[in-house]
């Protein structure tokens, strides 16, 4: 997480390179990482650089495949009963943040630069959120 935060500050190219490395080990991803990555993916999907756009699509695909069910299951704060459950409340907050970015990504216009098939397919996965 620290390296990604630093890479974001250093610029898109460094971030995209580091993103390639973490795409190799998606088993260690969590909601915190999704919250960090989704705003950057949103920006990369609007990039004029095909490699940045493609890397963003690859990353979004991983997030949707691994975390969309978790996000959907944790959007309702009343599911799983009443009472104070700090862990559930924190997970709910993180899922709401991820949902907010996913909805913005879903509403991105079609790109005229690199074709829209990949992004459109990913945006269609977001429909049920």
N, C-alpha and C positions, 0 to 999 in steps of 0.2 A: 504494500500500500504506500509506504513511504517513497519508494522508488518511482511509483506511478505519479504521485503528487509532485515530485521533483521534476519528472519528465514533462508533465503538463506545463510547468512553469518555464521549462527550457525551450519549448516549442513543439509544434505538431510533428515534425520529422522524428525527433527523438521519441516522442510519445508513441507514434505509430510503430517504430522499431521495437520498443519495449512491449507494446501490445502483441506483436508477433511472438515474442518469447512467452508471454503468459497464456497465449492461445494454445500452447503446447501442453499446458498443465491445468486444464479446466476443473479438475477434481478438487482443487484447493480454493475455488471461488466461493464467495458468500454474498449475502445481500449488501454488505458494506462495499464490496468491490463493484457490484452492479450500480449502486448509487453514485460511485465515483466515475464509472465508465459511461453511463447513459448520457450525461450532458456532453461529454466529449464525442460520443458516437453521433449525437445530434448534429454537432458542428462538422464532423468528418463527412457525414452524408451530404453535406452541402459544398464539399470541397471541389475545386477544379482539378485536383490530382486524382487520377484513376486509382492509383495504388491506395491512397487514403480512403477513398470511397469503398473500394473492395475490402479493405481491412475492417472498416466500420461494419459492412454487411456481414462479414465472417464473425465478428464479435457479437453483433446483434443476434445472429442465428444461435450462437452458444447461449446467450442470455435467455432467449425465448425458449429454447429447448430445455434448459435446465432450471429456469427460475419462473417462467410464466405460470405454471401450476401453483407454485408456492405463493406468488404474488396474488393470484386470483383467490386462493383459499384464505388469505389473510387480510383481505380488504374490509371485511365486515367486522367491526370491533366487538360485536355482540355474539359472534360465533364462539363456541367453547365455553359459554357460561358467563356468569357475572362475577364480580369481585375484583380485587386488585391482583393483577398478574403483570409485573413489570416487564418480564421477558416477552409476553404476548403483545403488550402495548408498544414496546420498542420495535418488534417485528412488524406490527401493524403500521407504525410510522414510516419505517423503511419501505414497506410495500406501497404505501401511498405515494411516497417520493418516486419510486420506480414507475408506478402507474402514471404519474404526471409526465415523466419524460417519455414513456412509451406512447402515450397519447399524442404528444408533440411530434414524435417520430412518425406515428401513423398518419398524421395530417400533413407531412411534408409533401410538397408537390413533386410530380414526376420529374426526374432529371433528364435533361435533353442531351447531356454529355456522354453518358456511359450506358445508356439503355436502362430500362426500368424493370425488367423481368425479375431480377433478384430482389430489389427493394420492394417491389409490389407484392411479391410472394411473402416477404417478411411482414409487410404492413398488413396483409390479410390475416396473418397469424395473430395479430394484435386486436382484431375486431372484437373478440369476446371479452375484452377486459373492462 
